[in-house]
Amino acid sequence: MSIEVGLLIAIGGFVLSFVVALTTSKRNTQQDSEKEGYQLGILTQKLNDIDKKLEKIEKKLDNYDTDIRKIAQEEIEKHVLKYHS
């Protein structure tokens, strides 16, 4: 009978430790998922901000290019009128 009691205690201890391990694992997985989701959201937002800034820079460079061409054309015309008349 003492062997049966010892066996029951051992099985109960095993089941209890197994249940505790599962719940701890589940809790840690949920916490890790929340952290990863939050970090992914932050990363996505930063990438969106960088994309918007790059679009603004690209627009400025496009305008800068046309402005430089206008100024160069005007200066060439002035030069032609002044020195090649």
Backbone atoms as SQL, in Angstrom:
CREATE TABLE atoms (id INTEGER PRIMARY KEY, chain TEXT, resi INTEGER, resn TEXT, atom TEXT, x REAL, y REAL, z REAL);
INSERT INTO atoms VALUES
  (1, 'A', 1, 'MET', 'N', 0.818, -1.194, 0.000),
  (2, 'A', 1, 'MET', 'CA', 0.000, 0.000, 0.000),
  (3, 'A', 1, 'MET', 'C', 0.862, 1.258, 0.000),
  (4, 'A', 2, 'SER', 'N', 1.979, 1.208, 0.687),
  (5, 'A', 2, 'SER', 'CA', 2.847, 2.382, 0.714),
  (6, 'A', 2, 'SER', 'C', 3.446, 2.655, -0.660),
  (7, 'A', 3, 'ILE', 'N', 3.622, 1.619, -1.457),
  (8, 'A', 3, 'ILE', 'CA', 4.128, 1.803, -2.811),
  (9, 'A', 3, 'ILE', 'C', 3.068, 2.499, -3.663),
  (10, 'A', 4, 'GLU', 'N', 1.809, 2.133, -3.482),
  (11, 'A', 4, 'GLU', 'CA', 0.729, 2.754, -4.232),
  (12, 'A', 4, 'GLU', 'C', 0.609, 4.233, -3.890),
  (13, 'A', 5, 'VAL', 'N', 0.754, 4.591, -2.610),
  (14, 'A', 5, 'VAL', 'CA', 0.683, 5.994, -2.183),
  (15, 'A', 5, 'VAL', 'C', 1.854, 6.766, -2.782),
  (16, 'A', 6, 'GLY', 'N', 3.028, 6.186, -2.742),
  (17, 'A', 6, 'GLY', 'CA', 4.200, 6.837, -3.326),
  (18, 'A', 6, 'GLY', 'C', 4.049, 7.027, -4.821),
  (19, 'A', 7, 'LEU', 'N', 3.494, 6.021, -5.478),
  (20, 'A', 7, 'LEU', 'CA', 3.261, 6.105, -6.922),
  (21, 'A', 7, 'LEU', 'C', 2.250, 7.197, -7.237),
  (22, 'A', 8, 'LEU', 'N', 1.167, 7.277, -6.445),
  (23, 'A', 8, 'LEU', 'CA', 0.171, 8.334, -6.645),
  (24, 'A', 8, 'LEU', 'C', 0.772, 9.720, -6.433),
  (25, 'A', 9, 'ILE', 'N', 1.609, 9.866, -5.429),
  (26, 'A', 9, 'ILE', 'CA', 2.260, 11.162, -5.178),
  (27, 'A', 9, 'ILE', 'C', 3.186, 11.523, -6.331),
  (28, 'A', 10, 'ALA', 'N', 3.921, 10.542, -6.835),
  (29, 'A', 10, 'ALA', 'CA', 4.822, 10.781, -7.957),
  (30, 'A', 10, 'ALA', 'C', 4.050, 11.177, -9.200),
  (31, 'A', 11, 'ILE', 'N', 2.967, 10.472, -9.504),
  (32, 'A', 11, 'ILE', 'CA', 2.146, 10.806, -10.679),
  (33, 'A', 11, 'ILE', 'C', 1.518, 12.183, -10.505),
  (34, 'A', 12, 'GLY', 'N', 1.025, 12.487, -9.319),
  (35, 'A', 12, 'GLY', 'CA', 0.443, 13.811, -9.053),
  (36, 'A', 12, 'GLY', 'C', 1.478, 14.909, -9.218),
  (37, 'A', 13, 'GLY', 'N', 2.677, 14.678, -8.735),
  (38, 'A', 13, 'GLY', 'CA', 3.747, 15.668, -8.892),
  (39, 'A', 13, 'GLY', 'C', 4.112, 15.877, -10.340),
  (40, 'A', 14, 'PHE', 'N', 4.140, 14.776, -11.104),
  (41, 'A', 14, 'PHE', 'CA', 4.437, 14.885, -12.530),
  (42, 'A', 14, 'PHE', 'C', 3.368, 15.696, -13.257),
  (43, 'A', 15, 'VAL', 'N', 2.106, 15.374, -12.981),
  (44, 'A', 15, 'VAL', 'CA', 0.999, 16.089, -13.631),
  (45, 'A', 15, 'VAL', 'C', 1.030, 17.568, -13.259),
  (46, 'A', 16, 'LEU', 'N', 1.258, 17.859, -11.989),
  (47, 'A', 16, 'LEU', 'CA', 1.307, 19.248, -11.538),
  (48, 'A', 16, 'LEU', 'C', 2.451, 20.008, -12.218),
  (49, 'A', 17, 'SER', 'N', 3.629, 19.401, -12.279),
  (50, 'A', 17, 'SER', 'CA', 4.758, 20.082, -12.911),
  (51, 'A', 17, 'SER', 'C', 4.530, 20.255, -14.405),
  (52, 'A', 18, 'PHE', 'N', 3.876, 19.281, -15.032),
  (53, 'A', 18, 'PHE', 'CA', 3.571, 19.377, -16.457),
  (54, 'A', 18, 'PHE', 'C', 2.598, 20.522, -16.734),
  (55, 'A', 19, 'VAL', 'N', 1.567, 20.642, -15.919),
  (56, 'A', 19, 'VAL', 'CA', 0.578, 21.705, -16.077),
  (57, 'A', 19, 'VAL', 'C', 1.227, 23.077, -15.854),
  (58, 'A', 20, 'VAL', 'N', 2.052, 23.185, -14.837),
  (59, 'A', 20, 'VAL', 'CA', 2.733, 24.457, -14.561),
  (60, 'A', 20, 'VAL', 'C', 3.654, 24.822, -15.725),
  (61, 'A', 21, 'ALA', 'N', 4.360, 23.851, -16.272),
  (62, 'A', 21, 'ALA', 'CA', 5.255, 24.113, -17.405),
  (63, 'A', 21, 'ALA', 'C', 4.465, 24.590, -18.618),
  (64, 'A', 22, 'LEU', 'N', 3.326, 23.981, -18.887),
  (65, 'A', 22, 'LEU', 'CA', 2.503, 24.398, -20.027),
  (66, 'A', 22, 'LEU', 'C', 1.971, 25.816, -19.856),
  (67, 'A', 23, 'THR', 'N', 1.456, 26.136, -18.684),
  (68, 'A', 23, 'THR', 'CA', 0.905, 27.480, -18.471),
  (69, 'A', 23, 'THR', 'C', 2.002, 28.536, -18.518),
  (70, 'A', 24, 'THR', 'N', 3.160, 28.233, -17.984),
  (71, 'A', 24, 'THR', 'CA', 4.277, 29.177, -18.040),
  (72, 'A', 24, 'THR', 'C', 4.716, 29.394, -19.477),
  (73, 'A', 25, 'SER', 'N', 4.796, 28.326, -20.237),
  (74, 'A', 25, 'SER', 'CA', 5.191, 28.432, -21.638),
  (75, 'A', 25, 'SER', 'C', 4.180, 29.261, -22.422),
  (76, 'A', 26, 'LYS', 'N', 2.901, 29.019, -22.183),
  (77, 'A', 26, 'LYS', 'CA', 1.855, 29.764, -22.883),
  (78, 'A', 26, 'LYS', 'C', 1.928, 31.247, -22.542),
  (79, 'A', 27, 'ARG', 'N', 2.127, 31.560, -21.268),
  (80, 'A', 27, 'ARG', 'CA', 2.208, 32.952, -20.843),
  (81, 'A', 27, 'ARG', 'C', 3.412, 33.644, -21.472),
  (82, 'A', 28, 'ASN', 'N', 4.560, 32.956, -21.470),
  (83, 'A', 28, 'ASN', 'CA', 5.760, 33.550, -22.059),
  (84, 'A', 28, 'ASN', 'C', 5.597, 33.755, -23.557),
  (85, 'A', 29, 'THR', 'N', 4.933, 32.820, -24.217),
  (86, 'A', 29, 'THR', 'CA', 4.701, 32.947, -25.649),
  (87, 'A', 29, 'THR', 'C', 3.815, 34.152, -25.943),
  (88, 'A', 30, 'GLN', 'N', 2.778, 34.347, -25.151),
  (89, 'A', 30, 'GLN', 'CA', 1.897, 35.494, -25.354),
  (90, 'A', 30, 'GLN', 'C', 2.648, 36.799, -25.134),
  (91, 'A', 31, 'GLN', 'N', 3.470, 36.858, -24.092),
  (92, 'A', 31, 'GLN', 'CA', 4.233, 38.076, -23.824),
  (93, 'A', 31, 'GLN', 'C', 5.218, 38.353, -24.944),
  (94, 'A', 32, 'ASP', 'N', 5.889, 37.319, -25.435),
  (95, 'A', 32, 'ASP', 'CA', 6.825, 37.493, -26.538),
  (96, 'A', 32, 'ASP', 'C', 6.111, 37.959, -27.797),
  (97, 'A', 33, 'SER', 'N', 4.939, 37.407, -28.046),
  (98, 'A', 33, 'SER', 'CA', 4.168, 37.801, -29.229),
  (99, 'A', 33, 'SER', 'C', 3.756, 39.263, -29.136),
  (100, 'A', 34, 'GLU', 'N', 3.350, 39.704, -27.966),
  (101, 'A', 34, 'GLU', 'CA', 2.962, 41.098, -27.781),
  (102, 'A', 34, 'GLU', 'C', 4.155, 42.015, -28.024),
  (103, 'A', 35, 'LYS', 'N', 5.310, 41.648, -27.488),
  (104, 'A', 35, 'LYS', 'CA', 6.513, 42.467, -27.672),
  (105, 'A', 35, 'LYS', 'C', 6.914, 42.523, -29.145),
  (106, 'A', 36, 'GLU', 'N', 6.888, 41.379, -29.811),
  (107, 'A', 36, 'GLU', 'CA', 7.261, 41.339, -31.220),
  (108, 'A', 36, 'GLU', 'C', 6.283, 42.140, -32.067),
  (109, 'A', 37, 'GLY', 'N', 5.003, 42.040, -31.768),
  (110, 'A', 37, 'GLY', 'CA', 3.999, 42.808, -32.498),
  (111, 'A', 37, 'GLY', 'C', 4.191, 44.301, -32.306),
  (112, 'A', 38, 'TYR', 'N', 4.473, 44.692, -31.094),
  (113, 'A', 38, 'TYR', 'CA', 4.703, 46.115, -30.805),
  (114, 'A', 38, 'TYR', 'C', 5.935, 46.617, -31.548),
  (115, 'A', 39, 'GLN', 'N', 7.015, 45.840, -31.489),
  (116, 'A', 39, 'GLN', 'CA', 8.243, 46.242, -32.167),
  (117, 'A', 39, 'GLN', 'C', 8.057, 46.272, -33.679),
  (118, 'A', 40, 'LEU', 'N', 7.295, 45.345, -34.216),
  (119, 'A', 40, 'LEU', 'CA', 7.016, 45.346, -35.642),
  (120, 'A', 40, 'LEU', 'C', 6.208, 46.582, -36.029),
  (121, 'A', 41, 'GLY', 'N', 5.259, 46.965, -35.191),
  (122, 'A', 41, 'GLY', 'CA', 4.481, 48.177, -35.453),
  (123, 'A', 41, 'GLY', 'C', 5.352, 49.422, -35.444),
  (124, 'A', 42, 'ILE', 'N', 6.270, 49.504, -34.499),
  (125, 'A', 42, 'ILE', 'CA', 7.183, 50.651, -34.427),
  (126, 'A', 42, 'ILE', 'C', 8.069, 50.686, -35.670),
  (127, 'A', 43, 'LEU', 'N', 8.596, 49.535, -36.065),
  (128, 'A', 43, 'LEU', 'CA', 9.457, 49.457, -37.234),
  (129, 'A', 43, 'LEU', 'C', 8.703, 49.862, -38.497),
  (130, 'A', 44, 'THR', 'N', 7.475, 49.400, -38.618),
  (131, 'A', 44, 'THR', 'CA', 6.661, 49.753, -39.774),
  (132, 'A', 44, 'THR', 'C', 6.412, 51.254, -39.824),
  (133, 'A', 45, 'GLN', 'N', 6.116, 51.856, -38.691),
  (134, 'A', 45, 'GLN', 'CA', 5.875, 53.291, -38.646),
  (135, 'A', 45, 'GLN', 'C', 7.131, 54.070, -39.021),
  (136, 'A', 46, 'LYS', 'N', 8.276, 53.636, -38.526),
  (137, 'A', 46, 'LYS', 'CA', 9.526, 54.313, -38.868),
  (138, 'A', 46, 'LYS', 'C', 9.815, 54.207, -40.363),
  (139, 'A', 47, 'LEU', 'N', 9.572, 53.035, -40.935),
  (140, 'A', 47, 'LEU', 'CA', 9.789, 52.874, -42.373),
  (141, 'A', 47, 'LEU', 'C', 8.837, 53.752, -43.180),
  (142, 'A', 48, 'ASN', 'N', 7.598, 53.878, -42.729),
  (143, 'A', 48, 'ASN', 'CA', 6.645, 54.760, -43.412),
  (144, 'A', 48, 'ASN', 'C', 7.106, 56.208, -43.341),
  (145, 'A', 49, 'ASP', 'N', 7.605, 56.631, -42.174),
  (146, 'A', 49, 'ASP', 'CA', 8.109, 57.997, -42.030),
  (147, 'A', 49, 'ASP', 'C', 9.299, 58.242, -42.953),
  (148, 'A', 50, 'ILE', 'N', 10.199, 57.279, -43.029),
  (149, 'A', 50, 'ILE', 'CA', 11.367, 57.412, -43.907),
  (150, 'A', 50, 'ILE', 'C', 10.920, 57.497, -45.362),
  (151, 'A', 51, 'ASP', 'N', 9.926, 56.696, -45.739),
  (152, 'A', 51, 'ASP', 'CA', 9.419, 56.711, -47.107),
  (153, 'A', 51, 'ASP', 'C', 8.829, 58.078, -47.449),
  (154, 'A', 52, 'LYS', 'N', 8.071, 58.653, -46.526),
  (155, 'A', 52, 'LYS', 'CA', 7.491, 59.975, -46.765),
  (156, 'A', 52, 'LYS', 'C', 8.574, 61.037, -46.926),
  (157, 'A', 53, 'LYS', 'N', 9.607, 60.963, -46.082),
  (158, 'A', 53, 'LYS', 'CA', 10.699, 61.927, -46.184),
  (159, 'A', 53, 'LYS', 'C', 11.450, 61.780, -47.501),
  (160, 'A', 54, 'LEU', 'N', 11.646, 60.545, -47.937),
  (161, 'A', 54, 'LEU', 'CA', 12.324, 60.329, -49.214),
  (162, 'A', 54, 'LEU', 'C', 11.501, 60.866, -50.383),
  (163, 'A', 55, 'GLU', 'N', 10.185, 60.728, -50.303),
  (164, 'A', 55, 'GLU', 'CA', 9.325, 61.273, -51.349),
  (165, 'A', 55, 'GLU', 'C', 9.448, 62.796, -51.408),
  (166, 'A', 56, 'LYS', 'N', 9.495, 63.447, -50.239),
  (167, 'A', 56, 'LYS', 'CA', 9.658, 64.897, -50.205),
  (168, 'A', 56, 'LYS', 'C', 10.995, 65.306, -50.813),
  (169, 'A', 57, 'ILE', 'N', 12.043, 64.583, -50.469),
  (170, 'A', 57, 'ILE', 'CA', 13.369, 64.887, -51.007),
  (171, 'A', 57, 'ILE', 'C', 13.381, 64.694, -52.520),
  (172, 'A', 58, 'GLU', 'N', 12.742, 63.642, -52.988),
  (173, 'A', 58, 'GLU', 'CA', 12.691, 63.383, -54.429),
  (174, 'A', 58, 'GLU', 'C', 11.968, 64.512, -55.162),
  (175, 'A', 59, 'LYS', 'N', 10.868, 64.995, -54.603),
  (176, 'A', 59, 'LYS', 'CA', 10.141, 66.104, -55.216),
  (177, 'A', 59, 'LYS', 'C', 11.006, 67.360, -55.270),
  (178, 'A', 60, 'LYS', 'N', 11.715, 67.634, -54.163),
  (179, 'A', 60, 'LYS', 'CA', 12.580, 68.809, -54.140),
  (180, 'A', 60, 'LYS', 'C', 13.685, 68.694, -55.180),
  (181, 'A', 61, 'LEU', 'N', 14.253, 67.499, -55.316),
  (182, 'A', 61, 'LEU', 'CA', 15.313, 67.308, -56.306),
  (183, 'A', 61, 'LEU', 'C', 14.779, 67.455, -57.725),
  (184, 'A', 62, 'ASP', 'N', 13.562, 66.979, -57.970),
  (185, 'A', 62, 'ASP', 'CA', 12.965, 67.152, -59.296),
  (186, 'A', 62, 'ASP', 'C', 12.767, 68.631, -59.597),
  (187, 'A', 63, 'ASN', 'N', 12.261, 69.382, -58.644),
  (188, 'A', 63, 'ASN', 'CA', 12.072, 70.824, -58.824),
  (189, 'A', 63, 'ASN', 'C', 13.410, 71.533, -58.966),
  (190, 'A', 64, 'TYR', 'N', 14.380, 71.103, -58.213),
  (191, 'A', 64, 'TYR', 'CA', 15.712, 71.705, -58.268),
  (192, 'A', 64, 'TYR', 'C', 16.305, 71.519, -59.659),
  (193, 'A', 65, 'ASP', 'N', 16.131, 70.364, -60.231),
  (194, 'A', 65, 'ASP', 'CA', 16.664, 70.068, -61.555),
  (195, 'A', 65, 'ASP', 'C', 16.039, 70.984, -62.602),
  (196, 'A', 66, 'THR', 'N', 14.716, 71.159, -62.572),
  (197, 'A', 66, 'THR', 'CA', 14.056, 72.034, -63.555),
  (198, 'A', 66, 'THR', 'C', 14.431, 73.484, -63.327),
  (199, 'A', 67, 'ASP', 'N', 14.576, 73.900, -62.065),
  (200, 'A', 67, 'ASP', 'CA', 14.973, 75.271, -61.775),
  (201, 'A', 67, 'ASP', 'C', 16.376, 75.557, -62.289),
  (202, 'A', 68, 'ILE', 'N', 17.292, 74.632, -62.106),
  (203, 'A', 68, 'ILE', 'CA', 18.661, 74.816, -62.582),
  (204, 'A', 68, 'ILE', 'C', 18.677, 74.908, -64.107),
  (205, 'A', 69, 'ARG', 'N', 17.883, 74.095, -64.774),
  (206, 'A', 69, 'ARG', 'CA', 17.823, 74.152, -66.245),
  (207, 'A', 69, 'ARG', 'C', 17.281, 75.498, -66.713),
  (208, 'A', 70, 'LYS', 'N', 16.258, 76.024, -66.034),
  (209, 'A', 70, 'LYS', 'CA', 15.704, 77.337, -66.391),
  (210, 'A', 70, 'LYS', 'C', 16.754, 78.422, -66.236),
  (211, 'A', 71, 'ILE', 'N', 17.418, 78.410, -65.094),
  (212, 'A', 71, 'ILE', 'CA', 18.433, 79.434, -64.825),
  (213, 'A', 71, 'ILE', 'C', 19.564, 79.333, -65.835),
  (214, 'A', 72, 'ALA', 'N', 20.012, 78.136, -66.141),
  (215, 'A', 72, 'ALA', 'CA', 21.095, 77.955, -67.115),
  (216, 'A', 72, 'ALA', 'C', 20.665, 78.456, -68.484),
  (217, 'A', 73, 'GLN', 'N', 19.438, 78.165, -68.897),
  (218, 'A', 73, 'GLN', 'CA', 18.941, 78.615, -70.194),
  (219, 'A', 73, 'GLN', 'C', 18.877, 80.142, -70.244),
  (220, 'A', 74, 'GLU', 'N', 18.396, 80.762, -69.180),
  (221, 'A', 74, 'GLU', 'CA', 18.330, 82.224, -69.133),
  (222, 'A', 74, 'GLU', 'C', 19.722, 82.841, -69.216),
  (223, 'A', 75, 'GLU', 'N', 20.664, 82.259, -68.494),
  (224, 'A', 75, 'GLU', 'CA', 22.023, 82.798, -68.516),
  (225, 'A', 75, 'GLU', 'C', 22.674, 82.607, -69.884),
  (226, 'A', 76, 'ILE', 'N', 22.395, 81.502, -70.552),
  (227, 'A', 76, 'ILE', 'CA', 22.933, 81.293, -71.905),
  (228, 'A', 76, 'ILE', 'C', 22.352, 82.325, -72.855),
  (229, 'A', 77, 'GLU', 'N', 21.038, 82.580, -72.730),
  (230, 'A', 77, 'GLU', 'CA', 20.410, 83.585, -73.593),
  (231, 'A', 77, 'GLU', 'C', 20.996, 84.969, -73.349),
  (232, 'A', 78, 'LYS', 'N', 21.237, 85.312, -72.093),
  (233, 'A', 78, 'LYS', 'CA', 21.862, 86.604, -71.779),
  (234, 'A', 78, 'LYS', 'C', 23.262, 86.683, -72.368),
  (235, 'A', 79, 'HIS', 'N', 24.003, 85.606, -72.251),
  (236, 'A', 79, 'HIS', 'CA', 25.355, 85.568, -72.787),
  (237, 'A', 79, 'HIS', 'C', 25.352, 85.730, -74.292),
  (238, 'A', 80, 'VAL', 'N', 24.427, 85.038, -74.973),
  (239, 'A', 80, 'VAL', 'CA', 24.335, 85.122, -76.443),
  (240, 'A', 80, 'VAL', 'C', 23.971, 86.539, -76.853),
  (241, 'A', 81, 'LEU', 'N', 23.039, 87.168, -76.174),
  (242, 'A', 81, 'LEU', 'CA', 22.645, 88.523, -76.520),
  (243, 'A', 81, 'LEU', 'C', 23.786, 89.525, -76.271),
  (244, 'A', 82, 'LYS', 'N', 24.517, 89.295, -75.229),
  (245, 'A', 82, 'LYS', 'CA', 25.563, 90.258, -74.864),
  (246, 'A', 82, 'LYS', 'C', 26.834, 90.084, -75.712),
  (247, 'A', 83, 'TYR', 'N', 27.297, 88.872, -75.888),
  (248, 'A', 83, 'TYR', 'CA', 28.598, 88.654, -76.521),
  (249, 'A', 83, 'TYR', 'C', 28.540, 88.145, -77.953),
  (250, 'A', 84, 'HIS', 'N', 27.420, 87.656, -78.417),
  (251, 'A', 84, 'HIS', 'CA', 27.347, 87.087, -79.768),
  (252, 'A', 84, 'HIS', 'C', 26.366, 87.846, -80.638),
  (253, 'A', 85, 'SER', 'N', 26.296, 89.131, -80.504),
  (254, 'A', 85, 'SER', 'CA', 25.338, 89.887, -81.293),
  (255, 'A', 85, 'SER', 'C', 25.867, 90.277, -82.611);
